[in-house]
């Protein structure tokens, strides 16, 4: 699914880092725990938005 929250281990400029992605957008973090905390918040926010918009609407 293109709009799911994903965490990927990547290498950027020769350094290992973690990337949180939602669709084609992403943020990089140097620490895994920070990436996981951000991904959890993003996931919770998306779930809340889906609940607020009603059962038939889907979050973009």
N, C-alpha and C positions, 0 to 999 in steps of 0.2 A: 504494500500500500504506500503510495507516494507521500501521504501526509501523516506518517507515523513518526514518533520521536525515536531517533536512533543515536547510539553512541558508537564511535569508531576510533580505534587506535590508529594513528597516522604518524608519519614523519614529515616535519616541516622545517626546512632550512637545516637539515641534519640533526634535528632534535625530535625526540619522541613526544607526542602530545595526544590529547583526546579531543575529538570533534563531536559536538552534539548537532545533529541534523534534523530539520523538519522540512520535508520536501527538498527543494534545491538550496535552501538557506542553511547556513551552519555557523557555529561559533567554536573556536579552538580554546582549549584550556591546557595549561601545563601540568595540572594535577588531576588525577582520575577522580578523586573524591569531590572536587569542585564540579567537574563535568557531570557526575552522577547526581549531585544535589540540584544543579540547574535543570537537568533532564527531568528529574522527579517533579520539580516545581512547574515546568512547562507542561508535562503530562497532566498534572492535577488541574492546572488552569484551563487546558483544552477540554478536559472532562466537565469542569464546571460550566464552561461556555456552552457545551453541547446540552447540558441539563437545562440551562437557562433559556435556550432558544427553542425548546420543545422537542417532543419525540420524533417529529417528521423532518425537522431541519438538521442539516449536517454542517459542522464547522469547516470553513475553507482551509 
